[in-house]
């Protein structure tokens, strides 16, 4: 349907080799968007990109990116935008890792740093770089190579947060994970105050993916969307303009 058409639009989905990210990439491709899949260690994402191209008849490329490096995020995003039509319309920040069930005070502090780098810093870096591209496109009305940009009003940044960023998952011992997922929620709440683009945080419940584990797959065979902050963000975005 035209309302959901992403024809000629360009989107980046990081952490899209499987699970939620891959489902999002396929949905965007089905709507007509050209897609970039970002991966860090799973080279099988290249095959996933090829499948998306073949099935949905769109352009889809796979790029190896470490989202914990602002430099890599910046350089790869610019390279991708040049590869596909010189524009960026949407970014889905889906890279993330889980904590498991270990009390924070019993863990090595290195586990904390490793998780925060991906779940928190990675989202912030992607939002920082994508937001600059959105702003330039809106202010200058051009693609990255200076050509006239058509059919662009504002960009859309979507962070995959979690219900865990809003609650305490009793009896799970995952305080660090919860804290890491609270940041994307509040980052997306705050960004519309100084940017006209849409920044949405999705808070999922248990989802049956390989990251969640077999027990979760058996208990929760379907995704449950518990919170969607988009409407609040749109209201803030309008009032900030």
C-alpha positions, 0 to 999 in steps of 0.5 A, spaced: 500 500 500 502 507 498 502 509 505 507 503 507 511 504 501 519 505 502 520 505 494 527 509 493 528 510 500 534 508 504 535 504 510 540 501 515 539 495 520 545 493 524 544 487 528 540 484 522 543 477 521 538 474 525 532 474 529 529 481 530 534 485 526 533 480 520 525 481 520 526 488 520 530 488 514 526 484 510 519 488 512 523 494 510 525 491 503 518 488 502 516 495 503 521 497 497 527 500 501 534 499 499 537 496 505 544 495 508 545 490 513 551 491 518 554 485 522 560 485 526 562 477 526 557 473 523 559 473 515 553 469 514 549 476 513 552 477 506 548 471 504 542 474 508 543 480 504 543 476 497 537 473 499 533 479 501 536 482 494 533 476 490 526 475 494 524 482 494 528 485 488 531 491 492 538 493 493 541 490 499 548 490 502 552 487 508 557 491 511 562 489 517 562 494 522 564 495 530 558 499 533 563 500 539 567 504 534 564 511 533 570 512 527 567 505 524 560 507 524 561 514 521 566 512 516 561 506 514 555 510 514 558 515 509 560 509 505 554 506 505 550 512 503 554 513 497 553 506 495 546 507 495 543 513 492 547 518 496 541 518 502 539 516 508 532 515 510 532 510 516 536 507 521 534 501 526 539 500 531 538 493 533 545 491 535 545 488 542 547 483 547 544 479 553 547 479 560 544 472 562 543 471 570 549 473 574 549 478 580 553 484 578 557 484 584 559 477 582 561 478 575 568 481 572 567 488 571 569 487 564 563 484 563 559 491 564 564 494 560 563 490 554 555 490 554 555 497 555 559 498 549 554 495 545 548 496 548 549 503 550 555 506 546 553 503 540 546 506 540 549 513 541 554 513 536 549 510 531 544 516 533 549 521 533 552 520 526 545 518 523 542 525 526 548 529 522 546 526 516 538 527 517 540 534 519 544 535 513 539 532 508 534 537 511 537 543 511 541 543 504 536 538 500 541 534 497 544 527 497 551 526 500 554 528 493 551 534 492 545 532 487 538 535 489 534 530 494 527 529 493 521 526 497 525 527 504 522 531 510 525 528 516 529 522 518 527 516 522 532 513 527 529 507 531 532 504 537 531 497 539 530 498 547 527 493 551 521 492 557 527 491 561 529 499 560 523 500 564 522 495 569 526 490 574 525 483 571 524 479 578 527 474 579 532 475 573 539 478 576 540 483 570 541 490 573 547 492 568 542 490 562 536 493 564 541 500 565 543 499 558 536 499 555 534 505 559 539 509 555 536 508 548 529 510 551 531 516 554 536 518 548 530 517 544 525 521 548 530 527 548 533 528 541 526 530 538 527 537 543 533 539 538 531 535 532 525 535 527 527 528 525 523 522 529 527 518 534 523 512 536 525 507 542 521 500 541 521 496 548 520 489 547 518 483 551 521 476 551 522 474 543 524 467 541 530 468 538 537 465 539 540 470 543 534 469 548 535 462 548 531 455 548 527 456 554 525 463 552 523 460 545 519 454 548 515 459 553 514 465 548 514 463 541 511 470 539 514 477 540 510 481 544 511 489 543 509 492 550 511 499 549 511 504 543 514 511 545 513 513 538 507 517 539 510 521 545 516 522 541 512 525 535 508 530 539 515 532 542 518 533 535 512 537 533 513 542 539 520 543 538 520 545 531 
